[in-house]
Amino acid sequence: MATIKTIYLGELRTENEHLQSGNKVITDAPTDNQGKGEFFSPTDLLATSLGSCIMTIMGIKARDNNIDIEGTEVEVTKIMASNPRRVAEVMVEFKFPNKGYSDEEKKLVESVAGISPVPLSLHPDLKQTILFKW
């Protein structure tokens, strides 16, 4: 059974429906590739998926170890390359709230950053830079 249904809306825009929930995401081609840039581009979603997946797996590890990381923010920077046009690097910077984390807690949370499904599914040529600001 399908997970997502995508409809091309024209003008380099798609509507993507998550079939289980009915939630929808619109994408546009970016302005540097003939698009309007009014919504996330597909490559923006790839970069977002990396940050979100890592945050989710860190959230599981934190919850399982009674570490409160609620309020943690992630800034994601996507760096494009050409010939061929592709995402060359995704920089993911986690900014944790000031909650007096111990060194052990920090190590536990950081230990799972590269072992969640999205980081492990991306091509090894895509550079993943993961930074932690405690």
Secondary structure as GFF3:
##gff-version 3
##sequence-region A 1 134
A	DSSP	beta_strand	4	10	.	.	.	ID=ss1
A	DSSP	beta_strand	13	18	.	.	.	ID=ss2
A	DSSP	beta_strand	24	28	.	.	.	ID=ss3
A	DSSP	three_ten_helix	31	33	.	.	.	ID=ss4
A	DSSP	alpha_helix	42	64	.	.	.	ID=ss5
A	DSSP	beta_strand	73	81	.	.	.	ID=ss6
A	DSSP	beta_strand	86	95	.	.	.	ID=ss7
A	DSSP	alpha_helix	103	110	.	.	.	ID=ss8
A	DSSP	alpha_helix	117	121	.	.	.	ID=ss9
A	DSSP	beta_strand	127	133	.	.	.	ID=ss10
###
